[in-house]
Amino acid sequence: MLQGVTEPNTGLETLKLKTTAIPTPDGSGYKLSGQKIWISSAQVATKMVLLARTTPLEEVKKPSEGLSMFYIDFDLSKPGLEAKRIKKMGGRAVDANQVFFDGYEISKDSLIGEEGQGFKIILHGMNAERALLAGEALGLGYIALKKASQYAKERVVFGRPIGQNQAIQHPLASAYMHLEAAKLATYHAARLYDRSTPGHKDYDPSITQHQVGVACNSAKYVAAEAAFVACERSVMSMGGMGYAAEYHVERYLRECFVPRLAPVSREMIMNFVGEKVLGLPRSY
């Protein structure tokens, strides 16, 4: 299943997205028009959760109003729908795409919840997504260190394994400790998310969505940074073989750009913490 939110000309400005869902003349459904980008698995998926504007931005009181969520059939054989694959530096196991809607018809019962209230729905998934990306980053960092450490024990130069040298040991050890700290932040964020969810066995109504947001964004930030350092040091500690595809650490380094860039940039996380936690004035 796909998630269709991001657009090429809005990026982080989700409230200004351009994709529209216009009711059909007979009232049986909607016609979608617009473009989405960085949509994973569009070459194989058959369903999409889509955020589109049902009321023009200039006609709503608040920008967060007038956006609706849909669960639609994603059928590339039907008119008005096209997906173009994006060639990328990493994440090649999963395709990424630009998706184009040009009068693509969907049924009325595709609407999730109330019309115009889709942004409230999408917010519920954002914190979970950040925690998920933190976990992905940690996995990359740990496997890179495992590969580098094994290589450092086996590679002998001047009669001794290179891992015996502190110039190799210390950067890898430091990277490991930063990963461990980021892991604790990630577990903390995931725990808060779970316990803030009604129906969870450990549900705690005193946990606010603000607390969850701070924890999940912070975890995503520190995990992505720690993983990037771990992957970079793993490549460098292996010298020329770190650059070789054979050992995969160069791939882990490429993959590590994803949690640093998506679903929200490092800079926007720092803006969020600066404003919402430290109480500093908005910078943009």
Sequence and secondary structure as in RCSB ss.txt:
>XXXX:A:sequence
MLQGVTEPNTGLETLKLKTTAIPTPDGSGYKLSGQKIWISSAQVATKMVLLARTTPLEEVKKPSEGLSMFYIDFD
LSKPGLEAKRIKKMGGRAVDANQVFFDGYEISKDSLIGEEGQGFKIILHGMNAERALLAGEALGLGYIALKKASQ
YAKERVVFGRPIGQNQAIQHPLASAYMHLEAAKLATYHAARLYDRSTPGHKDYDPSITQHQVGVACNSAKYVAAE
AAFVACERSVMSMGGMGYAAEYHVERYLRECFVPRLAPVSREMIMNFVGEKVLGLPRSY
>XXXX:A:secstr
 EEE   TTTTT GGG   EEEE TTSSEEEEEEEEEEEETTTT  EEEEEEESS GGGSSSTTSSEEEEEEE  
TTSTTEEEEEE  SS TTS EEEEEEEEEEEEGGGEESSTTBHHHHHHHHHHHHHHHHHHHHHHHHHHHHHHHHH
HHHH EETTEEGGGSHHHHHHHHHHHHHHHHHHHHHHHHHHHHHHTSTT TT  TT  HHHHHHHHHHHHHHHHH
HHHHHHHHHHHHTTHHHHSGGGSHHHHHHHTHHHHHSSS HHHHHHHHHHHTS      
